[in-house]
Amino acid sequence: MSIINKIKNTPAVVSATRQLGSLPKGDQQALLVLSIALALAVLYFLVWSPAHNYAKDQAANLTSSKELLSWVNANKGIAKSLASSSGSNSSQIMDSQTLVSTVSANAQKHKIKLKRFEPSGDRKVRVWLEKVPFNTIIVWLRDLDTAYNIKVSQVSLDKDEKGGLVNVRLTLKG
């Protein structure tokens, strides 16, 4: 027994077929036309329209992506030259207040306690350190230079009684 025969023999289909047969010829035709219209509406609103809108949106996305790619390719040289001219990963310190906060935050990151610090002129800060390991200071200063483009403009080092520790007075320029 085929699937179509099984469907035809279900009680609901048998009952609907009897009721359709008992209707007058004009009502049967009207019901057939209405069923076809309903099936076409379902196909349009649930299948074709969403698929068509999706295809249209994806075509617009493709066009937008192609335009973005061409813009990126056209400006790749400019971006590379800007990156190389500003230094690798360095950010420019704009004012003394930002310089002080950057230096103190970076010192905390390296577990260095600043004894004293003060802004000194345009984009400069003076820093005093006591009894700090020399190697730690070197790593800290290298980090300031590479990450923030902060350079040492003046330095004074005094050896502490304990080996490897130093007292330092620095002037840093951002």
ZAPA-726042 format. One record per residue: z, y, x of N, C-alpha, C in turn. Coordinates in nm, 3 decimals, always signed. Example, Ala and Ser with C-alpha at 12.3 -4.5 7.8 and 13.67 -1.06 7.14 Angstrom:
# ZAPA-726042
n.c3:n.c2:n.c1:ca.c3:ca.c2:ca.c1:c.c3:c.c2:c.c1
+0.780:-0.569:+1.319:+0.780:-0.450:+1.230:+0.780:-0.330:+1.320
+0.708:-0.225:+1.285:+0.714:-0.106:+1.367:+0.787:+0.003:+1.290
# end
This chain:
# ZAPA-726042
n.c3:n.c2:n.c1:ca.c3:ca.c2:ca.c1:c.c3:c.c2:c.c1
+0.000:-0.118:+0.085:+0.000:+0.000:+0.000:+0.000:+0.124:+0.089
-0.093:+0.214:+0.064:-0.107:+0.332:+0.149:-0.005:+0.440:+0.110
+0.005:+0.536:+0.195:+0.102:+0.644:+0.173:+0.065:+0.724:+0.048
-0.065:+0.745:+0.028:-0.109:+0.821:-0.090:-0.070:+0.748:-0.218
-0.086:+0.618:-0.218:-0.048:+0.539:-0.336:+0.103:+0.544:-0.358
+0.179:+0.539:-0.251:+0.325:+0.547:-0.264:+0.366:+0.680:-0.326
+0.298:+0.790:-0.279:+0.330:+0.922:-0.333:+0.292:+0.930:-0.481
+0.174:+0.875:-0.515:+0.130:+0.877:-0.655:+0.223:+0.800:-0.746
+0.288:+0.699:-0.696:+0.374:+0.614:-0.777:+0.519:+0.659:-0.780
+0.553:+0.768:-0.715:+0.690:+0.817:-0.724:+0.712:+0.872:-0.864
+0.834:+0.857:-0.916:+0.861:+0.899:-1.055:+0.830:+1.047:-1.081
+0.856:+1.136:-0.987:+0.832:+1.279:-1.010:+0.682:+1.306:-1.023
+0.600:+1.244:-0.937:+0.456:+1.266:-0.942:+0.398:+1.205:-1.069
+0.444:+1.088:-1.108:+0.396:+1.023:-1.231:+0.429:+1.111:-1.352
+0.549:+1.166:-1.356:+0.590:+1.253:-1.467:+0.507:+1.381:-1.470
+0.483:+1.443:-1.352:+0.404:+1.565:-1.346:+0.259:+1.539:-1.387
+0.203:+1.425:-1.350:+0.065:+1.390:-1.386:+0.053:+1.372:-1.537
+0.152:+1.307:-1.600:+0.151:+1.289:-1.747:+0.157:+1.423:-1.818
+0.245:+1.512:-1.769:+0.258:+1.643:-1.834:+0.129:+1.724:-1.818
+0.065:+1.716:-1.698:-0.061:+1.786:-1.676:-0.169:+1.733:-1.768
-0.172:+1.601:-1.786:-0.272:+1.539:-1.875:-0.251:+1.576:-2.020
-0.129:+1.605:-2.058:-0.101:+1.637:-2.199:-0.133:+1.783:-2.233
-0.159:+1.866:-2.130:-0.191:+2.007:-2.154:-0.336:+2.021:-2.199
-0.366:+2.130:-2.272:-0.507:+2.155:-2.309:-0.591:+2.184:-2.183
-0.721:+2.165:-2.196:-0.814:+2.180:-2.084:-0.804:+2.318:-2.018
-0.794:+2.425:-2.092:-0.785:+2.562:-2.038:-0.657:+2.581:-1.958
-0.546:+2.525:-2.007:-0.419:+2.536:-1.935:-0.424:+2.456:-1.804
-0.491:+2.339:-1.808:-0.504:+2.258:-1.687:-0.582:+2.335:-1.579
-0.691:+2.403:-1.620:-0.770:+2.480:-1.525:-0.691:+2.600:-1.470
-0.617:+2.667:-1.560:-0.536:+2.781:-1.516:-0.428:+2.736:-1.418
-0.365:+2.621:-1.446:-0.263:+2.568:-1.357:-0.323:+2.528:-1.222
-0.445:+2.472:-1.223:-0.512:+2.435:-1.098:-0.544:+2.560:-1.014
-0.596:+2.664:-1.078:-0.627:+2.789:-1.008:-0.499:+2.852:-0.952
-0.392:+2.852:-1.031:-0.264:+2.908:-0.986:-0.207:+2.828:-0.868
-0.221:+2.696:-0.873:-0.173:+2.612:-0.762:-0.250:+2.639:-0.634
-0.382:+2.653:-0.646:-0.465:+2.683:-0.528:-0.428:+2.820:-0.471
-0.407:+2.920:-0.559:-0.370:+3.054:-0.513:-0.233:+3.051:-0.444
-0.140:+2.976:-0.500:-0.008:+2.964:-0.439:-0.016:+2.896:-0.302
-0.096:+2.791:-0.291:-0.113:+2.721:-0.163:-0.176:+2.814:-0.059
-0.276:+2.894:-0.100:-0.338:+2.988:-0.008:-0.240:+3.098:+0.035
-0.157:+3.146:-0.057:-0.057:+3.249:-0.024:+0.045:+3.194:+0.075
+0.089:+3.070:+0.053:+0.185:+3.008:+0.145:+0.122:+2.994:+0.283
-0.002:+2.946:+0.289:-0.070:+2.933:+0.419:-0.085:+3.068:+0.487
-0.120:+3.171:+0.410:-0.140:+3.303:+0.470:-0.008:+3.359:+0.524
+0.097:+3.362:+0.441:+0.221:+3.427:+0.480:+0.307:+3.345:+0.576
+0.296:+3.215:+0.572:+0.382:+3.133:+0.658:+0.311:+3.079:+0.783
+0.179:+3.080:+0.785:+0.109:+3.024:+0.901:+0.018:+3.128:+0.967
-0.085:+3.174:+0.895:-0.187:+3.257:+0.958:-0.134:+3.394:+0.999
-0.064:+3.464:+0.912:-0.017:+3.599:+0.942:+0.079:+3.602:+1.061
+0.182:+3.516:+1.068:+0.268:+3.518:+1.187:+0.192:+3.483:+1.315
+0.101:+3.386:+1.307:+0.025:+3.348:+1.426:-0.066:+3.463:+1.471
-0.129:+3.530:+1.377:-0.217:+3.643:+1.409:-0.136:+3.758:+1.469
-0.021:+3.791:+1.411:+0.063:+3.899:+1.464:+0.114:+3.866:+1.604
+0.152:+3.739:+1.626:+0.199:+3.698:+1.757:+0.087:+3.712:+1.861
-0.033:+3.669:+1.825:-0.146:+3.680:+1.918:-0.177:+3.826:+1.949
-0.169:+3.913:+1.847:-0.196:+4.055:+1.868:-0.089:+4.118:+1.958
+0.038:+4.083:+1.937:+0.146:+4.135:+2.021:+0.132:+4.088:+2.166
+0.095:+3.962:+2.183:+0.080:+3.910:+2.319:-0.038:+3.972:+2.391
-0.143:+4.003:+2.317:-0.258:+4.072:+2.379:-0.215:+4.212:+2.424
-0.134:+4.280:+2.343:-0.084:+4.413:+2.382:+0.008:+4.401:+2.503
+0.094:+4.299:+2.507:+0.182:+4.277:+2.622:+0.101:+4.250:+2.749
-0.005:+4.172:+2.735:-0.091:+4.142:+2.849:-0.155:+4.270:+2.903
-0.204:+4.353:+2.814:-0.266:+4.479:+2.856:-0.164:+4.567:+2.926
-0.044:+4.576:+2.869:+0.062:+4.657:+2.929:+0.101:+4.603:+3.066
+0.112:+4.472:+3.078:+0.148:+4.411:+3.206:+0.039:+4.433:+3.312
-0.085:+4.427:+3.271:-0.194:+4.452:+3.365:-0.191:+4.597:+3.414
-0.164:+4.691:+3.323:-0.156:+4.831:+3.362:-0.040:+4.853:+3.460
+0.075:+4.789:+3.432:+0.190:+4.802:+3.521:+0.160:+4.743:+3.658
+0.096:+4.627:+3.661:+0.060:+4.565:+3.787:-0.035:+4.653:+3.868
-0.132:+4.712:+3.803:-0.225:+4.798:+3.876:-0.154:+4.923:+3.927
-0.059:+4.978:+3.849:+0.018:+5.094:+3.895:+0.104:+5.057:+4.016
+0.171:+4.940:+4.009:+0.254:+4.895:+4.121:+0.169:+4.876:+4.246
+0.054:+4.812:+4.230:-0.034:+4.791:+4.346:-0.084:+4.923:+4.402
-0.112:+5.020:+4.315:-0.161:+5.150:+4.361:-0.052:+5.226:+4.436
+0.074:+5.207:+4.399:+0.185:+5.282:+4.460:+0.265:+5.202:+4.562
+0.218:+5.085:+4.597:+0.289:+5.000:+4.693:+0.302:+5.069:+4.829
+0.198:+5.132:+4.874:+0.201:+5.200:+5.004:+0.301:+5.314:+5.006
+0.308:+5.389:+4.898:+0.402:+5.501:+4.889:+0.545:+5.449:+4.895
+0.572:+5.342:+4.822:+0.707:+5.285:+4.821:+0.746:+5.233:+4.958
+0.654:+5.169:+5.026:+0.684:+5.118:+5.161:+0.712:+5.232:+5.257
+0.633:+5.339:+5.248:+0.656:+5.451:+5.340:+0.787:+5.522:+5.310
+0.825:+5.532:+5.183:+0.954:+5.592:+5.148:+1.069:+5.505:+5.198
+1.055:+5.375:+5.184:+1.161:+5.284:+5.229:+1.177:+5.290:+5.381
+1.067:+5.296:+5.452:+1.078:+5.299:+5.598:+1.124:+5.436:+5.649
+1.089:+5.543:+5.580:+1.129:+5.676:+5.628:+1.275:+5.706:+5.602
+1.332:+5.645:+5.498:+1.473:+5.673:+5.468:+1.566:+5.578:+5.542
+1.514:+5.485:+5.617:+1.600:+5.390:+5.689:+1.626:+5.270:+5.601
+1.652:+5.160:+5.663:+1.670:+5.037:+5.586:+1.805:+5.037:+5.518
+1.802:+5.026:+5.388:+1.921:+5.014:+5.304:+2.020:+5.129:+5.321
+1.982:+5.239:+5.378:+2.078:+5.347:+5.398:+2.066:+5.447:+5.285
+2.179:+5.499:+5.247:+2.178:+5.603:+5.147:+2.227:+5.731:+5.211
+2.173:+5.841:+5.168:+2.207:+5.969:+5.229:+2.332:+6.025:+5.161
+2.429:+6.067:+5.241:+2.550:+6.129:+5.190:+2.517:+6.276:+5.166
+2.540:+6.323:+5.043:+2.498:+6.458:+5.007:+2.602:+6.565:+5.036
+2.731:+6.537:+5.019:+2.830:+6.641:+5.040:+2.954:+6.584:+5.108
+3.043:+6.672:+5.151:+3.162:+6.631:+5.227:+3.256:+6.545:+5.143
+3.268:+6.578:+5.015:+3.359:+6.502:+4.928:+3.312:+6.357:+4.916
+3.184:+6.336:+4.898:+3.129:+6.201:+4.892:+3.146:+6.130:+5.026
+3.128:+6.204:+5.134:+3.145:+6.148:+5.267:+3.288:+6.099:+5.288
+3.387:+6.180:+5.250:+3.528:+6.142:+5.265:+3.557:+6.016:+5.184
+3.512:+6.013:+5.058:+3.541:+5.895:+4.975:+3.469:+5.771:+5.027
+3.348:+5.786:+5.079:+3.274:+5.672:+5.135:+3.344:+5.618:+5.259
+3.385:+5.708:+5.347:+3.451:+5.666:+5.471:+3.583:+5.597:+5.440
+3.663:+5.653:+5.350:+3.794:+5.593:+5.320:+3.778:+5.459:+5.247
+3.683:+5.450:+5.155:+3.661:+5.322:+5.085:+3.613:+5.215:+5.182
+3.525:+5.253:+5.274:+3.475:+5.156:+5.371:+3.583:+5.116:+5.469
+3.671:+5.208:+5.502:+3.784:+5.174:+5.591:+3.875:+5.072:+5.523
+3.903:+5.090:+5.395:+3.985:+4.993:+5.322:+3.918:+4.856:+5.320
+3.787:+4.856:+5.306:+3.712:+4.729:+5.306:+3.731:+4.654:+5.437
+3.742:+4.729:+5.548:+3.760:+4.669:+5.680:+3.908:+4.658:+5.719
+3.996:+4.686:+5.623:+4.142:+4.679:+5.643:+4.188:+4.773:+5.755
+4.131:+4.892:+5.752:+4.169:+4.997:+5.846:+4.244:+5.104:+5.768
+4.364:+5.138:+5.815:+4.441:+5.244:+5.751:+4.414:+5.375:+5.824
+4.366:+5.473:+5.749:+4.340:+5.604:+5.807:+4.472:+5.680:+5.812
+4.510:+5.723:+5.932:+4.633:+5.801:+5.945:+4.615:+5.938:+5.883
+4.498:+5.997:+5.909:+4.469:+6.129:+5.857:+4.319:+6.147:+5.853
+4.270:+6.224:+5.755:+4.129:+6.258:+5.750:+4.113:+6.390:+5.677
+4.011:+6.463:+5.715:+3.986:+6.592:+5.651:+3.839:+6.628:+5.664
+3.784:+6.693:+5.563:+3.646:+6.741:+5.573:+3.636:+6.846:+5.682
+3.524:+6.848:+5.750:+3.507:+6.942:+5.861:+3.365:+6.996:+5.857
+3.347:+7.105:+5.786:+3.214:+7.165:+5.780:+3.122:+7.089:+5.687
+2.994:+7.114:+5.706:+2.893:+7.058:+5.618:+2.867:+6.911:+5.651
+2.899:+6.825:+5.560:+2.877:+6.680:+5.570:+2.940:+6.619:+5.696
+3.059:+6.663:+5.728:+3.135:+6.606:+5.840:+3.277:+6.579:+5.793
+3.337:+6.480:+5.858:+3.477:+6.449:+5.830:+3.543:+6.408:+5.961
+3.668:+6.456:+5.980:+3.747:+6.414:+6.096:+3.842:+6.305:+6.052
+3.856:+6.203:+6.137:+3.938:+6.086:+6.103:+4.029:+6.055:+6.220
+4.157:+6.026:+6.192:+4.254:+5.984:+6.292:+4.300:+5.843:+6.259
+4.300:+5.756:+6.358:+4.345:+5.617:+6.342:+4.446:+5.587:+6.452
+4.547:+5.506:+6.419:+4.645:+5.467:+6.520:+4.664:+5.316:+6.518
+4.671:+5.261:+6.640:+4.699:+5.119:+6.662:+4.607:+5.029:+6.580
+4.478:+5.047:+6.602:+4.376:+4.968:+6.533:+4.302:+4.887:+6.638
+4.272:+4.758:+6.609:+4.195:+4.678:+6.706:+4.059:+4.743:+6.734
+4.024:+4.748:+6.861:+3.900:+4.811:+6.905:+3.779:+4.746:+6.838
+3.777:+4.613:+6.833:+3.663:+4.541:+6.773:+3.646:+4.575:+6.625
+3.756:+4.593:+6.554:+3.749:+4.629:+6.412:+3.685:+4.766:+6.395
+3.719:+4.860:+6.483:+3.661:+4.994:+6.474:+3.510:+4.989:+6.499
+3.470:+4.910:+6.597:+3.327:+4.899:+6.628:+3.250:+4.843:+6.508
+3.303:+4.738:+6.446:+3.237:+4.678:+6.329:+3.233:+4.779:+6.215
+3.342:+4.852:+6.193:+3.349:+4.952:+6.086:+3.246:+5.064:+6.108
+3.237:+5.113:+6.230:+3.141:+5.220:+6.259:+2.996:+5.172:+6.245
+2.970:+5.048:+6.287:+2.835:+4.992:+6.270:+2.801:+4.983:+6.121
+2.899:+4.940:+6.039:+2.877:+4.928:+5.895:+2.850:+5.065:+5.833
+2.924:+5.165:+5.873:+2.901:+5.301:+5.822:+2.760:+5.349:+5.858
+2.718:+5.318:+5.980:+2.586:+5.362:+6.025:+2.475:+5.290:+5.949
+2.483:+5.159:+5.939:+2.372:+5.085:+5.877:+2.370:+5.098:+5.726
+2.485:+5.100:+5.661:+2.487:+5.103:+5.515:+2.475:+5.245:+5.459
+2.532:+5.344:+5.528:+2.539:+5.479:+5.471:+2.477:+5.587:+5.559
+2.426:+5.550:+5.674:+2.367:+5.643:+5.768:+2.470:+5.749:+5.813
+2.594:+5.707:+5.827:+2.701:+5.794:+5.876:+2.714:+5.768:+6.027
+2.701:+5.874:+6.105:+2.700:+5.862:+6.251:+2.826:+5.925:+6.310
+2.861:+5.879:+6.429:+2.973:+5.937:+6.503:+2.918:+6.056:+6.581
+2.976:+6.175:+6.558:+2.930:+6.290:+6.635:+3.026:+6.321:+6.750
+3.156:+6.288:+6.734:+3.253:+6.303:+6.843:+3.352:+6.189:+6.833
+3.400:+6.145:+6.950:+3.499:+6.038:+6.951:+3.594:+6.058:+7.068
+3.719:+6.024:+7.043:+3.819:+6.024:+7.149:+3.904:+5.899:+7.131
+3.907:+5.815:+7.235:+3.980:+5.689:+7.230:+4.093:+5.691:+7.331
+4.210:+5.646:+7.287:+4.324:+5.630:+7.377:+4.374:+5.487:+7.364
+4.394:+5.422:+7.477:+4.443:+5.286:+7.478:+4.591:+5.286:+7.438
+4.628:+5.194:+7.350:+4.768:+5.180:+7.309:+4.838:+5.088:+7.409
+4.972:+5.087:+7.407:+5.047:+5.000:+7.497:+5.013:+4.853:+7.474
+4.991:+4.817:+7.349:+4.952:+4.678:+7.318:+4.805:+4.660:+7.352
+4.771:+4.551:+7.416:+4.633:+4.526:+7.455:+4.542:+4.510:+7.334
+4.424:+4.570:+7.340:+4.324:+4.556:+7.234:+4.336:+4.658:+7.123
+4.448:+4.731:+7.118:+4.467:+4.833:+7.015:+4.438:+4.970:+7.074
+4.383:+5.059:+6.988:+4.349:+5.193:+7.034:+4.391:+5.297:+6.930
+4.409:+5.418:+6.976:+4.427:+5.534:+6.889:+4.297:+5.613:+6.897
+4.243:+5.653:+6.781:+4.110:+5.710:+6.779:+4.110:+5.840:+6.699
+4.035:+5.938:+6.748:+4.002:+6.059:+6.674:+3.850:+6.064:+6.668
+3.797:+6.069:+6.545:+3.652:+6.065:+6.526:+3.608:+6.185:+6.443
+3.487:+6.228:+6.468:+3.419:+6.317:+6.375:+3.293:+6.244:+6.333
+3.285:+6.221:+6.203:+3.172:+6.147:+6.147:+3.081:+6.243:+6.071
+2.952:+6.221:+6.083:+2.856:+6.308:+6.015:+2.768:+6.224:+5.925
+2.756:+6.268:+5.798:+2.675:+6.194:+5.700:+2.541:+6.256:+5.679
# end
